[in-house]
């Protein structure tokens, strides 16, 4: 009976967090039409200018190519990094930008962003940065809602970070449990289904030793529910789901990981967003 109650609370809180983000988003919509992506006309920071340029939202403005830089590292170094932030080709860099992964300048700017200006933004990249800033400040519950909001607008990266933020909230309020672990694993499996096979980084970081073989039924049940909510959100908000859109180089990453296990000093060229 205790397990059943805990599962109910976990799923209820998970749903509440998602619905809170959705409700906040719907409350900002002027009517039932498709959402407007930008609502910070009064804030024309360099970050915002760069974002508009990337998205090509200025009529008559040429969209610049996605900026990236090449980095030469050892396989051992790559495996220690957040591999979601690293690409093996320009095509993968394009995929990252398409799904609102923050670049190095974005991450470096988190401490100096104007939180008031970011509240309620309808741009997935800016909403992602807002959520990451809240996470860095330790405001985990607020971050989970903001990141869920960005995830609903198509940011796969925000959806992944929202899952982690929600997991921290559940751990704090309910204590560690296998049911909490099930929910996180299911949320991350949804991100994988949407296309990000590099989500394994978060699984290994936050769920070390978790046995999917022992919890397959529970994870599948949660995953089905979350996928259903994703479809409902797309219908209600007018924002299409971010996938399925497979991230390039899945097989190349698999081979690199196998090589890194025995030859960590092997050099490799990777790409990162700038």
C-alpha positions in Angstrom: 0.0 0.0 0.0 2.8 2.4 0.8 4.4 1.8 -2.6 1.0 2.4 -4.3 0.6 5.7 -2.5 4.1 6.8 -3.3 3.7 6.0 -7.0 0.4 8.0 -7.0 2.2 11.0 -5.5 5.1 10.8 -7.8 2.9 10.6 -10.9 0.6 13.4 -9.5 3.5 15.7 -8.9 5.0 14.9 -12.2 1.7 15.8 -13.9 1.3 18.9 -11.8 4.7 20.2 -12.8 3.9 19.7 -16.5 0.4 21.2 -16.2 1.8 24.2 -14.3 4.1 24.9 -17.2 1.4 24.4 -19.7 -1.1 26.6 -17.8 1.5 29.4 -17.5 2.0 29.2 -21.3 -1.7 29.2 -22.1 -2.3 32.1 -19.8 0.1 34.2 -21.8 -1.5 33.4 -25.2 -3.7 36.3 -26.4 -6.1 33.9 -28.1 -6.5 30.3 -29.3 -4.2 30.8 -32.3 -0.7 29.4 -32.8 1.7 31.0 -30.3 4.0 33.9 -31.1 7.6 32.8 -30.5 9.0 36.1 -29.3 7.5 38.5 -26.8 10.6 40.4 -25.5 10.4 43.3 -27.9 11.5 45.7 -25.1 14.6 43.6 -24.4 16.9 43.7 -27.4 20.1 42.3 -25.9 22.9 40.8 -27.9 21.6 37.3 -26.9 18.2 38.1 -28.2 19.6 39.6 -31.5 21.6 36.5 -32.0 18.6 34.3 -31.3 16.4 36.2 -33.8 19.2 35.9 -36.4 19.4 32.1 -35.9 15.7 31.7 -36.3 15.4 34.0 -39.3 12.5 36.0 -37.8 13.5 39.3 -39.3 11.9 39.7 -42.7 14.6 40.3 -45.3 17.4 39.4 -43.0 19.8 36.7 -44.1 20.1 33.8 -41.6 23.8 33.3 -40.7 25.2 29.8 -40.6 25.3 28.1 -37.2 28.6 28.9 -35.5 30.8 26.2 -34.1 34.4 25.5 -33.4 36.5 22.4 -33.8 38.2 20.9 -30.7 40.8 18.2 -30.6 40.5 16.0 -27.5 41.3 12.5 -26.4 38.4 9.9 -26.2 38.9 9.8 -22.5 38.3 13.5 -22.2 35.2 13.3 -24.4 33.7 10.6 -22.4 34.0 12.7 -19.2 32.2 15.6 -20.8 28.5 16.2 -21.2 28.3 14.4 -24.5 25.0 16.0 -25.3 27.0 19.2 -25.9 29.5 17.7 -28.3 29.0 16.8 -31.9 30.9 14.6 -34.4 29.8 16.5 -37.5 28.3 19.7 -38.7 25.1 17.9 -39.3 24.9 17.0 -35.6 25.7 20.7 -34.8 22.7 21.7 -36.9 20.5 19.1 -35.1 21.6 20.6 -31.7 20.7 24.1 -32.8 17.4 22.9 -34.3 16.5 21.5 -30.9 17.6 24.5 -28.9 20.8 23.2 -27.3 22.6 26.1 -25.6 25.9 27.2 -27.0 29.0 28.1 -25.0 28.2 31.8 -25.0 24.7 31.0 -23.7 26.0 28.9 -20.8 28.6 31.5 -20.0 25.9 34.2 -19.8 23.6 32.5 -17.3 25.0 34.5 -14.3 24.3 37.8 -16.0 20.9 37.3 -17.7 18.0 39.5 -16.7 15.6 37.2 -15.0 12.7 39.6 -15.1 13.1 40.1 -18.8 13.0 36.3 -19.4 9.9 35.6 -17.4 7.1 34.2 -19.6 9.1 34.2 -22.9 7.6 32.2 -25.7 10.9 31.5 -27.4 12.2 27.9 -26.6 15.8 28.9 -26.5 15.4 31.8 -24.2 13.0 29.8 -22.0 15.7 27.1 -21.8 18.3 29.6 -20.6 15.8 31.0 -18.1 15.3 27.5 -16.6 19.0 26.8 -16.6 19.7 30.1 -14.8 17.1 29.1 -12.1 18.7 25.7 -11.7 22.1 27.3 -11.2 20.5 29.6 -8.5 19.1 26.5 -6.7 15.5 27.4 -7.5 14.7 23.9 -8.6 11.0 23.8 -8.5 10.6 27.0 -10.5 13.3 25.7 -12.9 11.4 22.5 -13.5 8.3 24.4 -14.5 10.2 26.9 -16.8 12.1 24.0 -18.4 8.9 22.0 -18.9 7.5 25.1 -20.6 10.5 25.3 -23.0 10.3 21.6 -23.6 6.7 21.9 -24.6 7.8 24.5 -27.2 10.2 22.1 -28.8 13.5 22.2 -26.8 14.7 18.7 -26.3 17.5 19.9 -24.2 15.0 21.7 -21.9 12.9 18.6 -21.7 15.9 16.6 -20.5 16.9 19.3 -17.9 13.3 19.5 -16.8 13.2 15.8 -16.0 16.3 16.2 -13.9 15.0 19.2 -12.1 11.7 17.4 -11.3 13.7 14.4 -10.1 15.5 16.7 -7.6 12.1 18.1 -6.4 10.7 14.6 -5.9 13.9 13.5 -4.1 13.6 16.5 -1.7 9.9 16.1 -1.0 9.4 12.4 -1.0 12.9 11.1 -0.3 14.9 8.7 -2.5 13.0 5.8 -4.0 13.0 3.5 -6.9 9.7 5.0 -8.0 11.4 8.4 -8.4 14.1 6.7 -10.4 11.4 5.1 -12.6 9.9 8.5 -13.4 13.3 10.1 -14.3 14.2 7.1 -16.5 10.9 7.3 -18.3 11.2 11.1 -18.9 14.7 10.5 -20.3 13.5 7.7 -22.5 10.9 10.1 -24.0 13.9 12.4 -24.9 15.6 9.4 -26.5 12.4 8.6 -28.5 12.3 12.2 -29.7 15.8 11.7 -31.0 18.6 12.3 -28.5 20.6 9.1 -28.0 23.2 11.1 -26.0 20.7 11.3 -23.1 22.6 8.3 -21.8 24.9 10.8 -20.2 22.2 11.9 -17.9 21.1 8.4 -17.1 24.6 7.4 -16.2 25.1 10.6 -14.1 21.8 10.5 -12.1 20.9 6.8 -12.2 24.1 4.8 -11.7 23.3 1.2 -11.1 19.7 1.5 -12.1 18.5 -1.8 -13.7 16.2 -1.2 -16.6 15.7 -5.0 -16.8 14.2 -5.1 -13.4 12.0 -2.0 -13.9 11.1 -2.3 -17.6 7.3 -2.6 -16.9 7.2 0.5 -14.7 9.3 2.6 -17.1 7.3 1.5 -20.1 4.0 2.5 -18.3 5.4 6.0 -17.4 6.9 6.5 -20.8 3.5 5.8 -22.4 1.8 8.3 -20.2 4.4 11.0 -20.9 4.3 10.4 -24.6 0.5 10.9 -24.5 0.9 14.1 -22.6 3.4 15.3 -25.2 0.8 14.8 -27.9 -1.9 16.5 -25.9 0.3 19.5 -25.2 1.1 19.8 -29.0 -2.6 19.9 -29.7 -3.5 22.4 -27.0 -0.6 24.8 -27.6 0.0 24.6 -31.4 3.6 23.8 -30.8 4.6 20.6 -32.6 6.4 17.9 -30.7 10.2 18.1 -31.2 10.5 14.7 -32.9 11.0 12.0 -33.5 14.1 13.5 -35.2 17.1 11.1 -34.7 20.4 12.8 -33.8 23.1 12.1 -36.3 26.1 9.9 -35.7 24.5 7.4 -33.3 26.6 4.5 -34.6 29.8 6.7 -34.7 29.3 7.5 -31.0 28.8 3.9 -30.2 32.1 3.0 -31.8 33.9 5.8 -30.0 32.6 4.7 -26.7 33.8 1.1 -27.3 37.3 2.4 -28.3 37.4 4.8 -25.3 37.0 1.9 -23.0 40.4 0.4 -24.1 42.2 3.3 -25.8 41.2 6.5 -23.9 44.2 8.4 -25.3 43.0 8.1 -28.9 42.6 11.6 -30.4 39.4 12.7 -31.9 38.1 15.9 -33.5 34.7 17.1 -32.1 32.5 20.2 -32.7 30.8 22.5 -30.1 28.3 25.2 -30.6 29.5 28.8 -30.3 
